Amino acid sequence: MVVPKSSRRLVCKVSVVLFFAALYLGGIRLFTCYVSCRPEIRAKTNQTEVLNKTDTAEKTDRIGSKAKAAIHLEGFYDYDVNVSFTLEWRIGQGQAFAQGGFKLRKNQIVIPQTGLYFVYSQASFRVSCSEEEGAGKCLTPLSHSIWRYSDSIGAKASLMSAVRSACQNTTQEDSYSDGQGWYNAIYLGAVFQLNRGDRLWTETNQLAELETNEGRTFFGVFAL
């Protein structure tokens, strides 16, 4: 029996393809075995993975460090349950937040690093004005201040303060004061050079007249 030439050529081609495929797979197996059996190569591979992870972590830290240090606190005071007679500042309330190393400790803001900071605060009041006084209504003083303690100074110092009078007479009566109470707000804000570890806090009178809902009373600092 004579095999046709076309069939013999096909068999030769298939044999060549199978030979090179087997050679390719054998080379891959030999290379894999070589790499896995060489401890120094495994060590270099592990070292490369560690370096890549470290580089990724450093990039993440650099991105996080670009965020400006800032803190914004919302005020809270409940006359019926608060026995400390102090305006309480909270982070987990409303729009309050803290980033860049700022801490709220014992109702005081702790400065994370030495530098320039903008310090601000607002206290809103609703004072009930007595109509029995007539033209001689009693003036109610409202005060709000920000204090600082620094180890470099060794004593507390007033950063900002303001005093206003509520229920005062005017030539044209304000509709807000007509039987509803006198609304007023004290806002403080300025730039200061502060040191790492400095502590800031507020002092406010007429706490029973404070409005602490809907972001009306707040305290904050941010780095420049």
C-alpha positions in Angstrom: 0.0 0.0 0.0 1.4 3.4 -1.0 0.7 6.5 1.2 -0.2 9.6 -0.8 2.4 12.4 -0.7 -0.2 14.9 0.7 -0.9 12.7 3.7 2.8 12.3 4.4 3.3 16.1 4.3 0.4 16.6 6.7 1.8 14.0 9.2 5.2 15.8 9.0 3.7 19.2 9.7 1.6 17.9 12.7 4.7 16.2 14.1 6.7 19.4 13.8 4.0 21.4 15.6 3.7 18.9 18.4 7.5 18.8 18.8 7.7 22.6 19.2 4.7 22.7 21.5 6.3 20.1 23.7 9.6 22.0 23.7 7.9 25.2 24.7 6.0 23.6 27.6 9.1 21.9 28.8 11.0 25.2 28.8 8.3 26.8 30.9 8.4 24.0 33.4 12.2 24.1 33.6 12.2 27.9 34.1 9.5 27.7 36.8 11.5 25.0 38.6 14.7 27.0 38.3 13.1 30.1 39.9 11.3 28.3 42.7 14.4 26.4 43.6 16.7 29.4 43.8 16.2 31.0 47.3 17.9 34.3 46.3 15.4 34.7 43.4 12.5 34.1 45.8 14.0 36.6 48.2 14.3 39.3 45.5 10.7 38.6 44.4 9.4 39.0 48.0 11.5 42.2 48.4 10.1 43.7 45.3 6.5 43.0 46.6 7.3 44.6 49.9 8.8 47.7 48.2 5.7 48.1 46.0 3.4 47.9 49.0 5.6 50.4 51.0 5.6 52.8 48.0 1.8 52.6 47.7 1.4 53.3 51.5 3.8 56.3 51.3 1.8 57.7 48.3 -1.4 57.3 50.3 0.2 59.1 53.3 1.4 61.9 51.1 -2.1 62.4 49.7 -3.6 62.4 53.2 -1.0 64.8 54.4 -2.1 67.4 51.8 -5.4 67.8 53.5 -5.6 71.0 55.6 -5.6 70.5 59.3 -9.0 71.7 60.5 -11.7 71.2 63.1 -15.3 72.4 63.3 -17.4 71.8 66.4 -21.1 72.2 67.1 -22.3 73.5 70.4 -24.7 71.8 72.8 -26.3 72.9 76.0 -29.4 71.5 77.7 -30.4 73.6 80.7 -32.4 70.8 82.2 -29.7 68.1 82.3 -26.4 70.1 82.1 -25.0 70.4 85.6 -21.5 71.7 84.6 -22.9 75.1 83.4 -20.5 74.9 80.4 -21.2 75.0 76.7 -20.3 71.6 75.4 -18.5 71.1 72.1 -19.1 68.0 70.0 -17.5 66.4 66.9 -20.1 63.8 66.1 -23.0 66.2 65.6 -24.3 68.1 62.5 -21.5 69.4 60.3 -18.8 68.9 62.9 -15.5 67.1 61.9 -11.8 67.0 62.7 -8.8 66.2 60.5 -5.1 66.8 60.2 -4.3 65.9 63.8 -6.7 68.1 65.6 -8.1 66.7 68.9 -11.0 67.6 71.1 -9.9 66.9 74.7 -11.8 67.9 77.8 -13.9 70.3 75.8 -10.8 72.0 74.5 -9.2 72.1 71.0 -5.6 70.8 71.0 -3.3 72.4 68.3 -1.4 69.6 66.3 1.5 71.7 65.0 3.1 75.1 65.4 1.9 77.6 62.7 -0.6 80.1 61.6 -4.3 79.3 62.3 -7.6 81.0 61.8 -9.7 80.7 64.9 -13.4 81.4 64.9 -16.6 80.9 67.0 -20.2 82.0 67.1 -22.7 82.0 69.9 -26.3 82.6 69.1 -28.8 83.8 71.8 -32.5 84.1 72.2 -33.2 86.3 75.2 -36.7 86.6 76.6 -37.4 90.3 77.1 -39.8 91.4 79.8 -42.5 93.8 78.5 -43.3 94.9 82.0 -40.3 97.3 82.1 -41.8 99.4 79.3 -39.4 102.2 78.2 -37.0 101.1 80.9 -36.4 97.5 79.8 -33.6 95.8 81.6 -30.4 95.3 79.5 -29.1 91.7 79.4 -25.4 91.5 78.7 -24.3 88.7 76.4 -20.6 87.7 76.3 -18.6 85.1 74.3 -14.8 84.7 74.4 -12.0 82.3 73.2 -9.2 81.5 75.6 -5.8 79.9 75.0 -3.3 78.1 77.2 0.2 77.6 76.0 3.1 75.9 77.8 5.4 78.6 76.5 3.3 81.2 78.3 2.5 79.2 81.3 -0.9 80.9 81.8 -4.2 81.3 80.1 -4.7 84.3 77.8 -7.8 85.7 76.1 -7.6 85.5 72.3 -10.9 87.2 71.5 -14.0 88.3 73.3 -17.1 90.4 72.7 -20.0 91.7 74.8 -23.4 92.8 73.5 -26.6 93.9 75.2 -30.0 92.3 74.5 -33.5 93.8 75.1 -32.2 97.3 74.6 -34.7 100.0 73.5 -34.5 101.2 69.9 -36.3 104.1 68.1 -38.0 101.4 66.0 -38.9 98.2 67.8 -37.6 95.1 66.2 -40.3 92.5 65.3 -38.1 89.8 66.8 -38.2 91.3 70.2 -42.0 91.9 70.3 -43.1 89.2 72.8 -40.9 86.5 71.2 -37.5 87.3 72.6 -34.4 89.2 71.4 -32.2 87.3 68.9 -28.6 88.1 68.6 -25.3 86.4 67.7 -21.7 87.1 68.7 -19.1 86.1 66.0 -15.4 86.0 66.7 -12.6 85.3 64.1 -9.0 86.2 63.6 -5.5 84.7 62.7 -3.1 83.7 65.4 0.4 82.1 65.6 -0.2 79.0 67.8 2.2 76.4 69.1 1.9 72.7 69.1 0.0 71.5 72.2 -1.8 74.8 72.7 -5.3 74.4 74.0 -8.3 76.6 73.0 -11.6 76.8 74.7 -14.6 79.2 75.0 -16.4 80.9 77.8 -20.0 82.1 77.4 -22.6 83.6 79.7 -26.4 83.4 79.6 -26.2 79.7 78.7 -29.9 79.2 79.3 -30.5 81.7 76.4 -28.2 79.9 73.9 -29.5 78.6 70.6 -27.5 75.4 69.8 -29.6 73.8 67.0 -29.2 74.1 63.2 -25.5 75.2 63.4 -26.2 78.4 65.2 -23.4 78.0 67.8 -20.0 76.7 66.6 -16.3 76.7 67.3 -13.4 75.9 64.9 -9.8 76.3 63.8 -8.1 75.6 60.5 -4.4 75.9 59.4 -3.3 78.5 56.9 
